[in-house]
Amino acid sequence: MTTFDTELRAAGATIGAWFTEIYDDLATMAESCERELQGARGGKLEFTEKNLRAIRPAAETFLARHSLPEAAGIVIAPGLAGTDRGSIEWWRRDAAGLTNRIVFNLSPDFAGFYDFVTLDWYADVVATGRPAIQGPYLDYAGLDQYILTCMVPLSVNGTLIGTAGCDIEVSALETVVMPILRTIPTDAALVSKMTRVVAGNSGRFLVGNPVTELPAGGQRVELPGVDLGLHLVASPKNNL
């Protein structure tokens, strides 16, 4: 057992608990969206734009509860919102605390087409019916911000219709994660299931860089709680 094993596992438990709370509340948001969508749609087979706007209060409630996520909402599968392109109802919080809807280009005939069905945060959830996370990656809005997208399944009457989730800037997440990582007395990082650094406590682990293997004496622990593939890695400082 390495000298930093206890601190590494304690840090993993704390970060895992933070993500568990986020995902618990995303599941609550998804349930609220289901009720709002069902009530707005009534007996119709497809959702209209007016029906989809009914989820805004659920997204706002989630954002009011959590200060770190910058946007939240739902993504509806193609064929359920009057077109074969699907729909995105995504609401971003601005500096004044107000929420504004983000418009995505869902038409493949125009530049900047946002082909969400191919993205991991959507494809993983609809394929497995389980929560997922993707990132860090550069945000769609072109602000050159690294973000994480957290998603849970969205169903209506027991049928999976898409996903519900939120975006978190890595810089915001660092305000929570970095103090925890600094309790580990060596180089350490939070790493995604795609082996990309989400946050690190030293220059050894830079955001977005891959961590494919650890040197002798290194250690890796899975985060407890929601199974997102997130883990902590740590390497002795003398093994550079």
Buried (B, 14 or more C-beta within 10 A) or exposed (E): EBEBEEBBBEBBBBBBEBBBBBBEBBBBBBBBBBEBBEEBBEEEEEBEEEBBEBBBEBBBBBBEEBEBBBBBBBBBBBEBBEEEBBBBBBBBBEEEEEBEBBEBBBEEEEEEEBEBBEBBBBBBBBEEEEBBBBBBBEBBBEEEBBBBBBBBBBBBEEEBBBBBBBBBBBEBBBEBBEEBBEBBBBBBBBBBBEBBBBBBBBEBBEBBEEBEEBEEBBBBBBBBBBEBBBBBBBBBEEEE
